[in-house]
Amino acid sequence: MTCKAAIFDMDGTILDTLDDLTSSVNHSLQTYGFPQRSREEVRSFVGNGMAQLIHLSVPAGTPQTEEKKVLEEHKSYYHLHSADKTKAFQGITELLRSLKAKGLKTAVVSNKGDSDVKALADKYFKSLFDSSIGSREGVPRKPAPDLLDIALKEMGVAKDDAVYIGDSEVDVATAVNSGLRMITVLWGYRTRKELLEKGADNFVDSAEGLRRMLLDPS
């Protein structure tokens, strides 16, 4: 797959953030007296940003005022604890170094808050991304194409020269809406079956496989 730039999703694609997200969600729920959620429940809720994560985590019918309090607690707590247990998926750091060495531009685009995305990208992948973009006030989140458009502009790369890499149904829809080619990774937070049902068709199951797909197309 010939390209000049690779744009990555964050959660479930380059970083395993699930334990820290689960801890933050449950801390926030407990703070306001709501029952906690399992790791697998949180896994299924991740992908559409913090507000939707909390909306799915609180009990159905929770008043909006209470839900907002849980969300604000989650934002504050997660900002301080986003790197307690989070780690890069196996081979991702080496992959990014290989891409940079070959002259490819790289970006990470996430529905996390912009400051959290930048902090995590800097902590785990310092200097390996040309652009780090998160959710911003007034800019539609993925699966809208707007955040990816910002990354493409910052990198100075046309859509036809870029590929998008993600792990969820949100990412599949984002690629479609953005008009970008996509590679779907299978080490993230959705199963192959779930992804096939959402239209994914170009899978990779290891960072080395992804490296070959991007740098050694046959």
DOBA-134797 format. One record per residue (C-alpha): residue number from 0; residue in three letters; x, y negated, z. Coordinates in Angstrom, 1 decimal. Each point is the difference from the previous one (the first is absolute). Layout:
// residues N
+-----+-----+--------+--------+--------+
!   k !   r !   east !  north !     up !
+-----+-----+--------+--------+--------+
! NUM ! ala !      X !      Y !      Z !
...
+-----+-----+--------+--------+--------+
***
This chain:
// residues 218
+-----+-----+--------+--------+--------+
!   k !   r !   east !  north !     up !
+-----+-----+--------+--------+--------+
!   0 ! met !    0.0 !    0.0 !    0.0 !
!   1 ! thr !    1.9 !   -3.0 !   -1.3 !
!   2 ! cys !   -0.5 !   -3.1 !    2.2 !
!   3 ! lys !    1.8 !   -3.2 !    1.2 !
!   4 ! ala !   -1.8 !   -0.2 !    3.4 !
!   5 ! ala !   -1.5 !    2.4 !    2.6 !
!   6 ! ile !   -2.7 !   -1.3 !    2.3 !
!   7 ! phe !   -0.6 !    2.1 !    3.1 !
!   8 ! asp !   -2.9 !    0.2 !    2.5 !
!   9 ! met !    1.2 !    0.1 !    3.6 !
!  10 ! asp !   -2.0 !    2.2 !    2.4 !
!  11 ! gly !    0.2 !    3.6 !   -1.1 !
!  12 ! thr !    2.3 !   -0.8 !   -2.9 !
!  13 ! ile !    3.3 !   -1.3 !    1.3 !
!  14 ! leu !   -0.7 !   -0.1 !    3.7 !
!  15 ! asp !   -1.7 !    2.5 !    2.3 !
!  16 ! thr !   -1.9 !   -2.5 !    2.2 !
!  17 ! leu !   -2.8 !    2.2 !    1.2 !
!  18 ! asp !    1.2 !    0.6 !    3.6 !
!  19 ! asp !    0.4 !   -3.8 !    0.6 !
!  20 ! leu !   -3.3 !   -0.8 !   -1.6 !
!  21 ! thr !   -1.8 !    2.7 !    2.0 !
!  22 ! ser !    1.6 !   -1.3 !    3.2 !
!  23 ! ser !   -1.0 !   -3.5 !   -0.8 !
!  24 ! val !   -3.6 !    0.9 !   -0.9 !
!  25 ! asn !   -0.4 !    2.0 !    3.2 !
!  26 ! his !    1.5 !   -2.6 !    2.2 !
!  27 ! ser !   -2.4 !   -2.6 !   -1.5 !
!  28 ! leu !   -3.0 !    2.3 !    0.3 !
!  29 ! gln !    0.8 !    0.9 !    3.6 !
!  30 ! thr !    0.5 !   -3.7 !    0.9 !
!  31 ! tyr !   -3.7 !   -0.6 !   -0.8 !
!  32 ! gly !   -1.3 !    3.3 !    1.4 !
!  33 ! phe !   -0.6 !    1.8 !   -3.3 !
!  34 ! pro !    0.9 !    3.7 !   -0.6 !
!  35 ! gln !    3.3 !    0.8 !   -1.6 !
!  36 ! arg !    0.6 !    1.4 !   -3.4 !
!  37 ! ser !    2.1 !    3.0 !   -1.0 !
!  38 ! arg !    3.1 !   -0.3 !   -2.2 !
!  39 ! glu !   -1.8 !    1.7 !   -2.9 !
!  40 ! glu !   -2.9 !   -2.4 !    0.3 !
!  41 ! val !    2.3 !   -3.0 !   -0.2 !
!  42 ! arg !    1.8 !    1.7 !   -3.0 !
!  43 ! ser !   -3.4 !    0.0 !   -1.8 !
!  44 ! phe !   -0.7 !   -3.6 !    0.9 !
!  45 ! val !    3.3 !   -1.5 !   -1.2 !
!  46 ! gly !    0.4 !   -1.8 !   -3.3 !
!  47 ! asn !   -2.4 !   -2.9 !   -0.2 !
!  48 ! gly !    1.6 !   -2.4 !    2.5 !
!  49 ! met !   -0.3 !   -0.6 !    3.8 !
!  50 ! ala !   -3.6 !   -1.2 !    0.0 !
!  51 ! gln !   -1.3 !    3.0 !   -1.7 !
!  52 ! leu !    2.2 !    2.3 !    2.1 !
!  53 ! ile !   -1.6 !   -1.4 !    3.2 !
!  54 ! his !   -3.5 !   -0.1 !   -1.6 !
!  55 ! leu !    0.3 !    3.8 !   -0.6 !
!  56 ! ser !    1.6 !    0.6 !    3.4 !
!  57 ! val !   -2.6 !   -1.7 !    2.3 !
!  58 ! pro !   -3.3 !    1.9 !    0.6 !
!  59 ! ala !   -2.7 !   -0.5 !   -2.7 !
!  60 ! gly !   -2.2 !   -2.9 !    1.0 !
!  61 ! thr !    2.6 !   -1.8 !    2.0 !
!  62 ! pro !   -0.9 !   -3.8 !    0.1 !
!  63 ! gln !    2.1 !   -2.1 !   -2.3 !
!  64 ! thr !    1.2 !   -2.1 !    2.9 !
!  65 ! glu !    1.3 !    3.0 !    1.8 !
!  66 ! glu !    1.6 !    1.4 !   -3.2 !
!  67 ! lys !    1.8 !   -3.3 !   -0.6 !
!  68 ! lys !    1.5 !    0.2 !    3.6 !
!  69 ! val !    1.3 !    3.5 !   -0.7 !
!  70 ! leu !    1.4 !   -1.2 !   -3.3 !
!  71 ! glu !    1.9 !   -2.9 !    1.5 !
!  72 ! glu !    1.4 !    2.2 !    2.7 !
!  73 ! his !    1.2 !    2.5 !   -2.6 !
!  74 ! lys !    1.6 !   -2.8 !   -2.0 !
!  75 ! ser !    1.9 !   -1.3 !    3.0 !
!  76 ! tyr !    1.0 !    3.4 !    1.3 !
!  77 ! tyr !    1.0 !    1.4 !   -3.3 !
!  78 ! his !    2.2 !   -3.0 !   -0.8 !
!  79 ! leu !    2.0 !    0.8 !    3.1 !
!  80 ! his !    0.0 !    3.8 !   -0.4 !
!  81 ! ser !    0.0 !    0.7 !   -3.7 !
!  82 ! ala !    3.5 !    1.6 !    0.1 !
!  83 ! asp !   -0.2 !    2.1 !    3.2 !
!  84 ! lys !   -0.4 !    3.3 !   -1.9 !
!  85 ! thr !   -0.1 !   -1.0 !   -3.6 !
!  86 ! lys !    2.6 !    1.4 !   -2.3 !
!  87 ! ala !    0.9 !    0.1 !   -3.7 !
!  88 ! phe !   -1.1 !    3.1 !   -1.8 !
!  89 ! gln !    2.8 !    2.3 !   -0.9 !
!  90 ! gly !    2.1 !   -1.2 !   -2.9 !
!  91 ! ile !   -1.7 !   -3.3 !   -0.5 !
!  92 ! thr !    2.9 !   -2.2 !    1.1 !
!  93 ! glu !    2.3 !    1.9 !   -2.4 !
!  94 ! leu !   -2.5 !   -0.3 !   -2.8 !
!  95 ! leu !   -0.2 !   -3.8 !    0.4 !
!  96 ! arg !    3.7 !   -0.3 !    0.0 !
!  97 ! ser !    0.2 !    2.1 !   -3.3 !
!  98 ! leu !   -2.7 !   -2.2 !   -1.6 !
!  99 ! lys !    1.9 !   -3.2 !    1.0 !
! 100 ! ala !    3.3 !    1.5 !   -1.3 !
! 101 ! lys !   -1.6 !    0.6 !   -3.4 !
! 102 ! gly !   -1.3 !   -3.6 !   -0.1 !
! 103 ! leu !   -3.7 !    0.6 !    0.6 !
! 104 ! lys !   -2.0 !   -2.6 !    1.9 !
! 105 ! thr !   -1.8 !    1.3 !    3.1 !
! 106 ! ala !   -3.0 !   -1.3 !    2.0 !
! 107 ! val !   -2.2 !    1.2 !    2.8 !
! 108 ! val !   -3.7 !   -1.1 !    0.0 !
! 109 ! ser !   -2.2 !    0.9 !    2.9 !
! 110 ! asn !   -3.4 !   -0.9 !    1.6 !
! 111 ! lys !    1.8 !   -0.5 !    3.3 !
! 112 ! gly !    0.4 !   -3.6 !    1.1 !
! 113 ! asp !    2.7 !   -1.8 !   -2.0 !
! 114 ! ser !    2.2 !   -0.6 !    3.1 !
! 115 ! asp !   -0.1 !    3.7 !    1.0 !
! 116 ! val !    0.9 !    1.1 !   -3.5 !
! 117 ! lys !    3.0 !   -2.3 !   -0.2 !
! 118 ! ala !    1.2 !    1.0 !    3.5 !
! 119 ! leu !   -0.3 !    3.7 !   -0.7 !
! 120 ! ala !    1.6 !   -0.2 !   -3.5 !
! 121 ! asp !    2.9 !   -2.0 !    1.5 !
! 122 ! lys !    0.5 !    2.4 !    3.0 !
! 123 ! tyr !   -0.1 !    3.3 !   -2.0 !
! 124 ! phe !    1.1 !   -1.1 !   -3.5 !
! 125 ! lys !    2.0 !   -3.2 !    0.4 !
! 126 ! ser !    0.9 !   -1.5 !   -3.3 !
! 127 ! leu !   -1.5 !    2.9 !   -2.0 !
! 128 ! phe !   -3.2 !   -1.9 !   -1.1 !
! 129 ! asp !   -0.1 !   -3.0 !   -2.3 !
! 130 ! ser !   -3.5 !   -0.8 !    1.2 !
! 131 ! ser !   -2.0 !    1.0 !    3.1 !
! 132 ! ile !   -3.7 !   -0.9 !   -0.1 !
! 133 ! gly !   -2.7 !    0.5 !    2.6 !
! 134 ! ser !   -3.6 !   -1.1 !    0.6 !
! 135 ! arg !   -0.3 !   -3.8 !   -0.1 !
! 136 ! glu !   -2.9 !   -2.4 !    0.8 !
! 137 ! gly !   -2.0 !   -0.7 !   -3.1 !
! 138 ! val !    1.5 !    2.7 !   -2.1 !
! 139 ! pro !   -2.0 !    3.1 !   -0.7 !
! 140 ! arg !    1.5 !    3.2 !    1.3 !
! 141 ! lys !    0.7 !    3.2 !   -2.0 !
! 142 ! pro !   -1.7 !    1.5 !   -1.9 !
! 143 ! ala !   -0.3 !   -3.5 !   -1.5 !
! 144 ! pro !    3.1 !   -0.7 !   -2.2 !
! 145 ! asp !    0.8 !   -3.4 !    1.6 !
! 146 ! leu !    2.8 !    1.1 !    2.4 !
! 147 ! leu !    1.7 !    2.1 !   -2.7 !
! 148 ! asp !   -0.2 !   -3.0 !   -2.4 !
! 149 ! ile !    1.9 !   -2.1 !    2.6 !
! 150 ! ala !    2.7 !    2.7 !    0.2 !
! 151 ! leu !    0.3 !    0.2 !   -3.7 !
! 152 ! lys !    0.4 !   -3.8 !   -0.2 !
! 153 ! glu !    2.6 !   -0.1 !    2.7 !
! 154 ! met !    2.0 !    2.7 !   -1.8 !
! 155 ! gly !   -0.5 !   -1.6 !   -3.4 !
! 156 ! val !   -1.2 !    3.3 !   -1.5 !
! 157 ! ala !   -2.9 !    0.7 !   -2.4 !
! 158 ! lys !   -2.6 !    2.5 !    0.8 !
! 159 ! asp !    1.0 !    2.2 !   -2.9 !
! 160 ! asp !    3.5 !    0.3 !    1.5 !
! 161 ! ala !   -1.1 !    1.0 !    3.5 !
! 162 ! val !   -1.3 !    3.1 !    1.8 !
! 163 ! tyr !   -2.1 !    0.2 !    3.2 !
! 164 ! ile !    0.7 !    2.7 !    2.5 !
! 165 ! gly !   -2.5 !    0.9 !    2.8 !
! 166 ! asp !   -1.7 !    2.8 !    2.0 !
! 167 ! ser !   -3.7 !   -0.8 !    0.3 !
! 168 ! glu !   -3.2 !   -0.5 !   -1.9 !
! 169 ! val !    0.4 !   -3.7 !    0.7 !
! 170 ! asp !    3.3 !    0.1 !   -1.9 !
! 171 ! val !   -1.6 !    1.9 !   -2.9 !
! 172 ! ala !   -2.7 !   -2.7 !   -0.3 !
! 173 ! thr !    2.7 !   -2.7 !    0.4 !
! 174 ! ala !    2.0 !    1.3 !   -3.0 !
! 175 ! val !   -3.2 !    0.2 !   -2.1 !
! 176 ! asn !   -1.0 !   -3.6 !    0.9 !
! 177 ! ser !    3.5 !   -1.2 !   -0.6 !
! 178 ! gly !    0.6 !    1.7 !   -3.3 !
! 179 ! leu !    3.1 !    1.6 !    1.3 !
! 180 ! arg !    1.3 !    3.5 !   -0.5 !
! 181 ! met !    0.0 !    2.0 !    3.2 !
! 182 ! ile !    1.9 !    2.8 !    1.7 !
! 183 ! thr !   -1.9 !    1.6 !    3.0 !
! 184 ! val !    2.1 !    1.5 !    2.8 !
! 185 ! leu !   -1.2 !    3.0 !    1.9 !
! 186 ! trp !    1.8 !   -0.5 !    3.3 !
! 187 ! gly !   -2.4 !   -2.7 !    1.2 !
! 188 ! tyr !   -3.4 !   -0.2 !    1.6 !
! 189 ! arg !   -2.2 !    1.7 !   -2.6 !
! 190 ! thr !   -0.1 !    3.5 !   -1.5 !
! 191 ! arg !    0.5 !    0.8 !   -3.6 !
! 192 ! lys !   -3.7 !    1.1 !   -0.2 !
! 193 ! glu !   -1.2 !   -3.4 !    1.4 !
! 194 ! leu !    2.2 !   -1.8 !   -2.4 !
! 195 ! leu !   -1.0 !    2.0 !   -3.0 !
! 196 ! glu !   -3.6 !   -0.8 !    0.8 !
! 197 ! lys !    0.9 !   -3.7 !   -0.2 !
! 198 ! gly !    1.7 !    0.3 !   -3.4 !
! 199 ! ala !    3.6 !    0.4 !    0.9 !
! 200 ! asp !    1.9 !    2.1 !   -2.6 !
! 201 ! asn !    3.7 !   -0.7 !    0.3 !
! 202 ! phe !    1.4 !    1.6 !    3.2 !
! 203 ! val !    3.4 !    0.3 !    1.6 !
! 204 ! asp !    0.7 !    2.0 !    3.2 !
! 205 ! ser !    3.5 !   -1.3 !    1.0 !
! 206 ! ala !    2.1 !   -3.1 !   -0.1 !
! 207 ! glu !    2.5 !    1.8 !   -2.3 !
! 208 ! gly !   -2.8 !    0.9 !   -2.4 !
! 209 ! leu !   -1.0 !   -3.6 !    0.0 !
! 210 ! arg !    3.6 !   -1.1 !   -0.7 !
! 211 ! arg !    0.2 !    2.3 !   -3.0 !
! 212 ! met !   -3.4 !   -1.2 !   -1.3 !
! 213 ! leu !    1.1 !   -3.6 !    0.2 !
! 214 ! leu !    3.7 !    0.3 !   -1.0 !
! 215 ! asp !    0.3 !    3.2 !   -2.0 !
! 216 ! pro !   -3.1 !    0.2 !   -2.2 !
! 217 ! ser !    0.0 !    2.9 !   -2.4 !
+-----+-----+--------+--------+--------+
***
